[in-house]
Amino acid sequence: MRTDCTIDGKQVICRNATLIGFATCKARVGSYFVYHDGTEQRMARMLGRIAFAPALPDIDGKYGTGAKHIKNHILAMVWFPMGHCAERWIDPADVIECYANPPADIAAFFFAPKIPYDAQTMRRLMEYGTCSSGRAANIPEQVAEFAQRDAMIKGTQS
């Protein structure tokens, strides 16, 4: 962990972030965002802002001609699909989506130890759009509605 940096809690403007839907271009402490790291997209949470950090020397210990200090980067906790998180310093130009609140409700549903419904019910939930942030609390109601609808259809077909 580098200790030669200055960290604060100021917001960071992400000029390349989309503004569609509930997205914003302002990353604040706690914001959930998606960025492109050069090879793939990753999910992260903002922990703070790197106000300033000096450039790191090249392998030989000397500062190269391309070395420059780091300013106004996002200090983030990045989620990796293997099931761990790591610290990363993200250039705001690499942020493509930013949201004030993480999708905690659907994340809890997605990462539940056991999938709560059978494959067909899960497919119907996804098709209906219930498996999305802000609607996850309605999943049990939607499953009950599916059961009622199926019973009614079955009753008319008999």
ChimeraX attribute file (.defattr): number of C-alpha atoms within 10 A of each C-alpha:
attribute: neighborCount
match mode: 1-to-1
recipient: residues
	/A:1	4
	/A:2	5
	/A:3	7
	/A:4	10
	/A:5	13
	/A:6	13
	/A:7	18
	/A:8	15
	/A:9	16
	/A:10	15
	/A:11	17
	/A:12	21
	/A:13	18
	/A:14	21
	/A:15	15
	/A:16	15
	/A:17	23
	/A:18	16
	/A:19	14
	/A:20	8
	/A:21	7
	/A:22	11
	/A:23	17
	/A:24	20
	/A:25	22
	/A:26	17
	/A:27	27
	/A:28	22
	/A:29	19
	/A:30	18
	/A:31	20
	/A:32	23
	/A:33	25
	/A:34	18
	/A:35	22
	/A:36	16
	/A:37	12
	/A:38	7
	/A:39	6
	/A:40	7
	/A:41	13
	/A:42	15
	/A:43	20
	/A:44	27
	/A:45	25
	/A:46	24
	/A:47	20
	/A:48	24
	/A:49	24
	/A:50	23
	/A:51	18
	/A:52	16
	/A:53	18
	/A:54	13
	/A:55	14
	/A:56	14
	/A:57	12
	/A:58	12
	/A:59	8
	/A:60	7
	/A:61	8
	/A:62	10
	/A:63	13
	/A:64	13
	/A:65	7
	/A:66	7
	/A:67	13
	/A:68	13
	/A:69	9
	/A:70	16
	/A:71	15
	/A:72	22
	/A:73	22
	/A:74	30
	/A:75	23
	/A:76	25
	/A:77	21
	/A:78	22
	/A:79	15
	/A:80	12
	/A:81	9
	/A:82	6
	/A:83	6
	/A:84	9
	/A:85	14
	/A:86	10
	/A:87	14
	/A:88	14
	/A:89	17
	/A:90	22
	/A:91	19
	/A:92	20
	/A:93	14
	/A:94	17
	/A:95	26
	/A:96	20
	/A:97	23
	/A:98	28
	/A:99	23
	/A:100	18
	/A:101	14
	/A:102	17
	/A:103	14
	/A:104	12
	/A:105	15
	/A:106	19
	/A:107	14
	/A:108	11
	/A:109	17
	/A:110	15
	/A:111	9
	/A:112	10
	/A:113	8
	/A:114	8
	/A:115	11
	/A:116	12
	/A:117	12
	/A:118	8
	/A:119	10
	/A:120	9
	/A:121	15
	/A:122	17
	/A:123	13
	/A:124	15
	/A:125	19
	/A:126	12
	/A:127	10
	/A:128	11
	/A:129	13
	/A:130	20
	/A:131	22
	/A:132	18
	/A:133	14
	/A:134	12
	/A:135	13
	/A:136	22
	/A:137	15
	/A:138	11
	/A:139	18
	/A:140	13
	/A:141	11
	/A:142	18
	/A:143	17
	/A:144	11
	/A:145	12
	/A:146	15
	/A:147	13
	/A:148	12
	/A:149	12
	/A:150	12
	/A:151	12
	/A:152	11
	/A:153	11
	/A:154	10
	/A:155	9
	/A:156	8
	/A:157	7
	/A:158	5
